[in-house]
Amino acid sequence: SHQRGEVDGTSTNAPATVILSKHVGAYNQFLITTSNTGGANSIDLIIEFSENGQDWFADTGYTTAVAIGAGSYNAFASEVEHHFYRVRVNSTVGGAHSTFTVFWNFVNDRGSAFL
């Protein structure tokens, strides 16, 4: 089974604004694609995990922000199962905002009938 969706937004100068925060305890694979849909400016992406929903840690490859150029995307697939995931997006350059879409898909491919 799986759970999926998307959220649209516009980047800001706020310190890495949380765009998506999900409890994913019953799923064993997490796919997150962030698309910069703007025409000229880049955005910064950080993907974090937590075991308790309060203490957050940058996932491998996201310990510093990953810049996504205009018209480009970043695709994340989990390697380790964690209990919570969240996506943070910010404008790469102050005042140079961009629109974006975050697509997410959380998958349980182990056959649980309870999801």
C-alpha positions as CSV (number, residue, x, y, z in Angstrom):
1,S,0.0,0.0,0.0
2,H,1.1,3.6,-0.3
3,Q,0.2,7.2,0.6
4,R,1.0,10.0,-1.8
5,G,0.3,13.6,-2.5
6,E,1.8,16.9,-3.4
7,V,2.1,20.5,-2.1
8,D,2.8,23.7,-4.0
9,G,4.5,26.8,-2.6
10,T,6.7,29.8,-3.1
11,S,10.1,30.0,-1.5
12,T,10.9,32.7,1.0
13,N,13.8,34.2,2.8
14,A,12.8,32.5,6.1
15,P,15.3,30.0,7.4
16,A,14.4,26.8,5.5
17,T,10.6,26.9,5.9
18,V,9.0,23.5,6.6
19,I,6.9,22.6,3.6
20,L,6.0,19.0,4.3
21,S,6.2,17.1,7.6
22,K,4.9,13.5,7.7
23,H,4.6,10.7,10.2
24,V,5.6,7.7,8.2
25,G,6.2,5.0,10.8
26,A,4.4,2.1,9.0
27,Y,6.0,2.7,5.6
28,N,9.4,1.3,4.5
29,Q,10.2,3.4,1.4
30,F,9.9,7.2,1.1
31,L,10.1,9.0,-2.3
32,I,10.2,12.8,-2.4
33,T,10.6,14.7,-5.6
34,T,11.0,18.5,-5.3
35,S,10.4,20.4,-8.6
36,N,11.5,24.1,-9.0
37,T,8.6,25.3,-11.2
38,G,9.8,28.9,-11.3
39,G,11.3,30.6,-14.3
40,A,14.6,32.1,-13.1
41,N,15.5,31.6,-9.5
42,S,16.9,28.6,-7.6
43,I,15.7,27.1,-4.3
44,D,17.5,25.4,-1.5
45,L,16.2,22.0,-0.3
46,I,16.9,20.1,3.0
47,I,15.3,16.7,3.8
48,E,15.3,15.8,7.5
49,F,14.3,12.8,9.6
50,S,13.2,12.2,13.2
51,E,12.5,9.3,15.4
52,N,10.3,11.3,17.9
53,G,8.9,14.2,15.8
54,Q,10.8,16.8,17.8
55,D,14.5,16.2,17.2
56,W,15.4,16.6,13.5
57,F,18.5,15.6,11.6
58,A,19.5,16.3,8.0
59,D,19.4,13.1,5.9
60,T,22.6,11.9,4.2
61,G,23.3,14.3,1.2
62,Y,21.2,17.1,2.7
63,T,23.5,18.2,5.6
64,T,23.9,21.4,3.6
65,A,21.1,22.8,1.4
66,V,20.9,21.3,-2.1
67,A,20.3,24.0,-4.7
68,I,17.7,23.2,-7.3
69,G,17.9,25.4,-10.4
70,A,14.9,26.9,-12.2
71,G,13.1,24.2,-14.2
72,S,15.0,21.4,-12.5
73,Y,14.2,18.9,-9.7
74,N,15.7,16.8,-6.9
75,A,14.7,13.2,-6.4
76,F,15.1,11.6,-2.9
77,A,14.6,7.9,-2.1
78,S,15.1,6.7,1.4
79,E,17.9,4.2,2.3
80,V,17.1,3.9,6.0
81,E,13.7,3.7,7.6
82,H,12.9,6.6,10.0
83,H,9.7,7.4,11.8
84,F,9.2,11.0,10.5
85,Y,10.4,12.9,7.5
86,R,10.1,16.6,6.6
87,V,11.0,18.9,3.6
88,R,12.4,22.4,4.1
89,V,12.6,24.9,1.2
90,N,14.2,28.4,1.1
91,S,15.2,30.9,-1.6
92,T,18.8,30.3,-2.5
93,V,19.3,34.1,-2.8
94,G,17.5,36.5,-0.6
95,G,14.6,38.2,-2.4
96,A,14.9,35.9,-5.4
97,H,11.9,33.7,-4.8
98,S,10.6,30.8,-6.9
99,T,7.6,28.5,-7.1
100,F,7.9,24.8,-6.5
101,T,6.0,21.5,-6.0
102,V,6.9,18.7,-3.6
103,F,5.6,15.3,-4.6
104,W,5.7,12.5,-2.0
105,N,5.0,8.8,-2.1
106,F,5.4,6.6,1.0
107,V,5.3,2.9,0.2
108,N,4.8,-0.3,2.3
109,D,5.8,-3.1,0.0
110,R,5.9,-5.7,2.8
111,G,2.2,-6.7,2.5
112,S,0.6,-5.1,5.6
113,A,-3.2,-5.2,5.3
114,F,-3.5,-2.4,7.9
115,L,-2.4,0.5,5.8
